[in-house]
Amino acid sequence: MRSMLEIRGLRGGYGQVEVLRGISMSIGAGEIVAVLGSNGAGKSTLNNTLCGIVPAFSGQVRFDGHDVTRSRYTDIVAAGLIQVPEGRRIFPNLTVLENLALGSYLRGRAKREQNIERVFAIFPRLGERVAQRAGTLSGGEQQMLAIGRGLMGEPRLLILDEPSLGLSPLLVEEVFDLIRRLNDEGLTILLVEQNVGQSL
């Protein structure tokens, strides 16, 4: 199986504080891999380092065979490594449609309309709320919007950071069913969670 993401001896953190201490892992194309851990374990730091938001101290990150350890986050997104961050981070004063359109700002612009239709096919509720301000959506709908915005960039590898955070058990089940479906369609996924039971 071709490796989509390879991490070797990755160290990183903030200032003088080392959070990541020699992380090594590999994700094959089409795989779904879970990184599990409690709050404060460094999961989000790992995601942000992989995406170029937090600089690595040392080690190597290779995405689809290319060294992206020191790459700018814009170049990493343009290559297809896309993160749906913890806490959803939608734009509450923008509409559902405007939030989705922003997902294709760096990648996927040519097929924006087609990708919007795909997101609405996956999340029919978003299609019903296309002109609604994102801040007025329910927590579950906001999570759908965050994932949909990530899909707008046509990811080759999608990082999902705590997608179950703050959701009811029923919505958690729905979100994890969606993650399985996306993976079944061939999308490579790095799932970062503290919900061990659902992730496994």
Secondary structure as UniProt FT lines:
FT   STRAND          3..14
FT   TURN            15..16
FT   STRAND          17..28
FT   TURN            29..30
FT   STRAND          32..36
FT   TURN            39..40
FT   HELIX           43..50
FT   TURN            51..52
FT   STRAND          56..63
FT   TURN            64..65
FT   STRAND          66..67
FT   TURN            69..70
FT   HELIX           73..79
FT   STRAND          81..84
FT   TURN            86..87
FT   TURN            92..93
FT   HELIX           96..102
FT   TURN            103..104
FT   HELIX           109..111
FT   HELIX           112..122
FT   HELIX           124..128
FT   TURN            129..131
FT   HELIX           134..136
FT   HELIX           139..152
FT   STRAND          157..161
FT   TURN            163..166
FT   HELIX           169..184
FT   TURN            185..186
FT   STRAND          188..193
FT   HELIX           196..199
//
